[in-house]
C-alpha cells in the first residue's frame, strides 16, 4: 500500500435541534401555559490520536465526515436528545490545519489525545423559555444553530528521536535493520526505501530510543525532485540527525559531494533543520582496508571542516554500532 502522509478532508458537525412550540393541554386545566422544551445540541467532530494507525491511508477513499444533529424539543418541557459526537482515529503525529486559512488547529502527538475540529451547533430554545409575567402564552422559539463545517489538511510527521538522512544507497536501511527490529527493504540499488521506517533501538533494559529511516534525498529534493521532498518534514520532529555517508576506494570526492548535496537540501527545506544537532556517520567501513579507512576518515573530516561527532560503522560487519547507539542514548538524555 502506498504510504499516505497527507490528506484533505471535510468535517461537518451536527446542527442543534429546534425548540418546541407547545402548550399544556390537560383536562380541567384550560390554561396550562407553554411547555415547549429545548432541542438537543449537535454532535461535534473529534480527531483522536491512535497507535493503531501509522499512515493517513484511511482518508484515500472517504473524505467527508458528519456528526449527527440534535433532536427537536417536545411538549411537557422535554428536551431533545443531543447528537452523537463523531470520533475519527488518526495516526499519532498528525498535524491538523484549516485548509482555507492555513491556520494550525492542533498537533496530536500522544496516544489517546483528542482535538475538536468542528463544534456542534447549540440547541434551539422552546417557548417555555420565553414565559414571563407579561407574556403568559409566548409563541416564540429558536432553531438550533448550524454545526461548524471545515475543510482540513492533515499532515503526518513521524515521531522519532533520531532521523537518518543521506543520499540513496548510503546504508541507512541496513543501519536501522541492524540496530532495531525494523525490516525495511534493503538492496544494492537506490530508492529501496519508499516510506519512512521506524525502529525502536534497545540500548539497555531501561534505555531505548526511536530511529527513523527517511527515504534518500537527491539534489533538488526540497523543490520536489525524487522521493525525499515528501519526507523531509518527518525529520523536523527528530532531536538528532545522523548524516550517513559511504566511503569509496576511489577517494573522498564522491563522499564530499554526497554530504554537501544532502546538507544543501536540508538548508533549502528550512524548518530549522540546519539548527538541529547533526552527527556524521560513515557507513560501509568494511569495504575499505583499515589503513585506507583511517586516512579517508581524516581526509573527509578535513575537507568538510567537520568538528562535530563522528562515528565509523559497518552494519554488515556489526562494527561501531554499539558505540553509535550508546552515544545517541547519551545525547538524548
GUGUFI-795466 format. One line per field, with one value per residue (C-alpha): residue number from 1; x, y, z. Coordinates in Angstrom, 3 decimals. Layout:
<recs>
nr = (NUM	...) .
x = (X	...) .
y = (Y	...) .
z = (Z	...) .
</recs>
This chain:
<recs>
nr = (1	2	3	4	5	6	7	8	9	10	11	12	13	14	15	16	17	18	19	20	21	22	23	24	25	26	27	28	29	30	31	32	33	34	35	36	37	38	39	40	41	42	43	44	45	46	47	48	49	50	51	52	53	54	55	56	57	58	59	60	61	62	63	64	65	66	67	68	69	70	71	72	73	74	75	76	77	78	79	80	81	82	83	84	85	86	87	88	89	90	91	92	93	94	95	96	97	98	99	100	101	102	103	104	105	106	107	108	109	110	111	112	113	114	115	116	117	118	119	120	121	122	123	124	125	126	127	128	129	130	131	132	133	134	135	136	137	138	139	140	141	142	143	144	145	146	147	148	149	150	151	152	153	154	155	156	157	158	159	160	161	162	163	164	165	166	167	168	169	170	171	172	173	174	175	176	177	178	179	180	181	182	183	184	185	186	187	188	189	190	191	192	193	194	195	196	197	198	199	200	201	202	203	204	205	206	207	208	209	210	211	212	213	214	215	216	217	218	219	220	221	222	223	224	225	226	227	228	229	230	231	232	233	234	235	236	237	238	239	240	241	242	243	244	245	246	247	248	249	250	251	252	253	254	255	256	257	258	259	260	261	262	263	264	265	266	267	268	269	270	271	272	273	274	275	276	277	278	279	280	281	282	283	284	285	286	287	288	289	290	291	292	293	294	295	296	297	298	299	300	301	302	303	304	305	306	307	308	309	310	311	312	313	314	315	316	317	318	319	320	321	322	323	324	325	326	327	328	329	330	331	332	333) .
x = (0.000	1.258	2.424	-0.032	1.166	-1.105	-4.873	-7.642	-10.998	-14.257	-15.819	-19.306	-20.663	-24.306	-26.801	-28.645	-32.227	-35.051	-37.020	-40.606	-43.747	-46.224	-48.883	-50.000	-53.323	-54.932	-58.452	-59.663	-56.577	-57.769	-54.756	-51.839	-49.263	-46.296	-44.343	-42.202	-38.788	-35.378	-33.734	-30.592	-27.054	-25.422	-22.590	-19.003	-16.320	-13.256	-9.876	-8.181	-4.562	-4.298	-1.276	-3.390	-2.701	0.672	-0.484	-3.417	-4.450	-7.977	-8.735	-7.915	-11.482	-13.542	-13.065	-16.471	-17.406	-20.530	-21.713	-25.386	-27.679	-29.613	-33.289	-36.049	-37.635	-41.031	-44.014	-44.127	-40.757	-38.976	-35.578	-34.422	-31.639	-28.117	-26.443	-23.639	-20.069	-18.129	-14.637	-12.114	-8.909	-5.722	-2.063	-0.045	1.954	-0.852	-0.815	-4.162	-4.515	-7.521	-7.470	-8.995	-6.881	-3.761	-4.229	-2.665	-5.534	-3.636	-0.897	-1.738	1.471	0.247	-1.860	-5.442	-5.080	-8.228	-8.912	-12.334	-12.126	-15.790	-18.027	-21.599	-24.431	-26.154	-29.681	-32.738	-34.984	-38.585	-41.387	-41.360	-38.131	-39.948	-42.736	-42.871	-45.286	-46.293	-46.199	-48.114	-48.520	-45.332	-45.206	-41.525	-38.971	-35.497	-33.977	-30.748	-27.560	-25.860	-22.861	-19.408	-18.124	-14.409	-12.046	-8.970	-5.500	-3.835	-0.096	1.597	5.041	6.632	7.692	11.285	14.255	16.779	16.489	18.759	19.484	21.730	21.786	20.044	22.082	24.081	23.417	20.568	18.177	20.887	21.752	18.224	17.678	20.947	20.145	16.359	13.561	12.600	12.809	12.953	13.722	17.483	19.093	22.140	20.200	18.902	15.427	14.715	13.106	9.850	8.390	9.719	10.633	10.583	12.592	12.976	16.636	17.187	20.430	19.788	16.827	15.632	17.106	15.698	15.076	13.169	15.083	13.543	14.935	13.930	13.875	17.084	17.473	18.798	19.710	16.568	14.626	13.487	11.869	10.134	12.745	12.974	11.209	12.818	10.977	7.785	9.540	11.855	9.102	9.373	12.863	11.594	10.484	13.717	16.245	19.382	20.124	22.564	24.044	25.098	27.925	29.579	33.288	34.805	38.188	38.214	38.735	36.668	35.485	32.241	31.636	32.190	29.780	27.176	27.439	27.099	24.137	22.148	23.249	22.081	18.657	18.275	19.122	16.796	13.871	14.161	12.026	15.190	16.607	20.103	19.745	19.332	22.193	23.741	26.319	28.436	28.084	30.499	28.949	30.166	33.580	34.063	34.626	37.964	41.254	41.961	44.782	42.849	39.770	41.615	43.178	39.881	38.026	40.569	40.605	36.799	36.661	39.249	37.501	34.188	35.704	33.765	34.276	31.205	30.544	31.857	31.094	32.566	30.360	29.674	26.138	27.074	30.153	28.395	31.256	30.806	27.068	27.134	29.264	26.886	23.748	25.298	26.423	22.920	21.364	23.710	22.993	19.255	19.377) .
y = (0.000	3.480	5.461	8.323	11.169	13.991	14.164	16.714	16.048	17.908	17.674	18.867	18.994	18.305	21.153	21.930	20.728	23.320	24.358	23.173	25.316	23.640	24.447	22.251	20.629	18.696	18.156	20.782	22.910	25.211	27.496	25.214	27.553	26.963	23.713	23.508	22.023	22.911	20.994	18.904	20.050	18.888	16.381	17.571	16.042	14.925	13.666	11.168	10.043	6.264	3.982	1.641	3.838	4.673	6.409	8.557	5.963	5.686	9.069	7.996	6.874	8.657	12.385	13.572	13.186	14.413	14.166	13.697	16.613	17.175	16.237	18.808	19.610	18.220	19.204	18.739	20.511	17.515	18.358	16.801	14.236	15.528	14.431	11.903	13.112	11.624	10.490	9.795	7.928	9.224	8.299	9.683	12.623	14.072	17.851	19.493	22.684	24.688	24.205	27.610	29.810	27.715	28.107	25.413	23.851	21.253	18.651	15.163	13.778	11.364	8.215	8.981	12.755	14.347	17.516	19.028	20.132	21.015	22.234	21.024	23.531	24.959	23.776	25.876	27.179	26.105	28.572	27.678	29.682	32.882	32.738	35.828	37.745	39.887	37.156	34.159	32.455	33.036	31.580	32.284	29.519	29.452	26.987	25.306	26.859	25.019	22.848	24.054	22.924	22.962	21.794	20.305	19.494	16.685	16.060	13.134	13.735	10.659	10.862	9.737	10.721	10.192	10.622	9.082	11.280	10.733	10.010	6.886	3.751	5.401	2.456	3.927	0.987	-1.527	0.500	0.654	-3.049	-3.862	-1.952	-2.440	-4.790	-2.629	-4.535	-2.062	-3.280	-3.496	-3.850	-2.691	-0.150	3.331	4.180	0.865	2.866	4.378	5.468	6.347	3.323	3.471	1.204	1.029	0.706	-1.046	0.186	-1.487	-2.830	0.642	2.663	2.877	5.409	5.570	5.824	6.886	5.933	8.693	7.930	9.018	12.586	13.761	17.188	19.287	17.206	20.315	21.517	18.249	16.060	12.382	10.939	12.702	16.018	14.376	13.120	15.950	17.180	13.969	14.811	18.146	16.392	14.492	15.677	14.323	13.806	11.083	12.144	8.896	8.963	5.967	5.929	4.555	3.183	5.818	8.633	11.078	13.362	11.445	11.329	15.080	15.780	13.453	15.173	18.660	17.647	16.465	19.413	21.787	20.152	20.358	24.069	24.712	22.953	25.202	24.464	24.857	21.530	23.020	24.083	20.506	18.553	16.549	13.796	12.357	8.586	6.972	3.721	0.604	0.774	-2.951	-2.228	-0.471	-1.761	-0.396	1.904	3.384	3.760	5.785	8.025	8.665	9.413	12.084	13.453	13.641	15.493	17.957	18.518	19.196	21.209	18.871	19.346	17.517	13.923	11.245	7.521	4.939	1.863	-1.234	-2.532	-5.729	-6.465	-5.170	-2.832	0.560	0.041	-0.303	2.825	4.750	3.655	4.410	7.810	8.594	7.496	9.737	12.601	12.300	12.266) .
z = (0.000	-0.832	2.172	2.716	4.928	3.697	3.287	2.804	4.448	5.093	8.539	9.431	12.958	13.708	13.958	17.154	17.341	17.169	20.221	20.524	20.418	22.751	25.349	28.177	27.429	30.266	31.448	33.899	33.174	30.390	30.609	31.253	29.775	27.486	27.883	24.731	25.516	24.128	21.314	21.697	20.947	17.732	17.846	17.338	15.117	17.065	15.865	18.198	18.005	17.868	17.769	15.656	12.605	11.103	7.892	6.744	4.167	5.601	4.012	0.457	-0.178	2.466	2.805	4.062	7.725	9.502	13.100	13.925	14.679	17.879	18.030	18.334	21.687	22.673	24.775	28.537	28.710	27.199	25.788	22.530	22.518	21.839	18.641	18.982	18.580	15.677	16.664	13.914	14.740	13.102	13.403	16.292	14.928	12.790	12.391	11.588	9.531	8.367	4.598	3.877	6.133	6.703	10.470	12.646	14.597	16.573	16.751	18.010	19.485	22.175	22.005	23.034	22.620	21.197	19.229	18.459	14.818	14.242	17.085	17.208	16.939	20.024	20.801	19.985	22.755	23.319	24.015	27.719	27.916	26.955	29.555	31.753	33.910	30.928	28.314	29.613	26.236	24.198	20.712	20.266	19.674	18.141	15.723	16.653	15.289	12.415	13.142	12.177	8.782	7.981	5.297	6.928	5.708	7.634	7.668	9.335	10.793	12.293	15.919	16.343	18.483	15.706	11.943	9.298	6.286	3.309	-0.399	-1.698	-1.011	1.801	4.131	6.155	5.786	6.632	9.730	11.116	10.439	12.230	15.445	15.688	14.709	11.729	8.465	5.584	2.078	1.597	-1.830	-3.781	-5.834	-4.882	-3.593	-1.891	0.937	-0.308	3.015	6.486	8.583	12.374	14.632	18.415	19.427	22.769	24.324	27.681	29.622	30.605	27.744	24.260	21.518	18.243	14.975	11.655	8.244	5.813	2.056	0.317	-0.827	-4.168	-5.462	-5.790	-3.246	-1.365	-4.607	-5.375	-7.081	-6.196	-3.176	-0.232	-0.607	0.642	3.736	4.744	7.055	9.056	10.317	11.661	14.875	15.490	18.068	16.394	12.693	11.705	8.375	6.674	4.121	2.480	1.589	-1.599	-2.627	-5.370	-2.853	-0.846	-3.675	-4.144	-0.394	-0.034	-2.900	-1.365	2.015	0.541	-1.612	1.383	3.502	0.780	0.661	4.443	4.307	1.357	3.028	6.101	9.160	11.271	10.056	9.922	13.555	14.734	16.210	13.361	13.599	10.804	10.404	7.977	6.759	4.929	6.594	5.940	2.252	2.900	4.354	7.845	6.764	3.857	6.063	8.704	6.034	4.277	7.509	8.430	4.864	4.802	8.125	6.880	3.538	5.268	8.110	10.395	14.119	15.423	16.404	14.019	14.074	11.708	11.363	9.329	9.644	7.812	9.932	13.081	13.985	15.636	16.186	19.974	20.276	17.999	19.866	23.256	22.013	20.739	24.026	25.976	23.599	24.133	27.933) .
</recs>
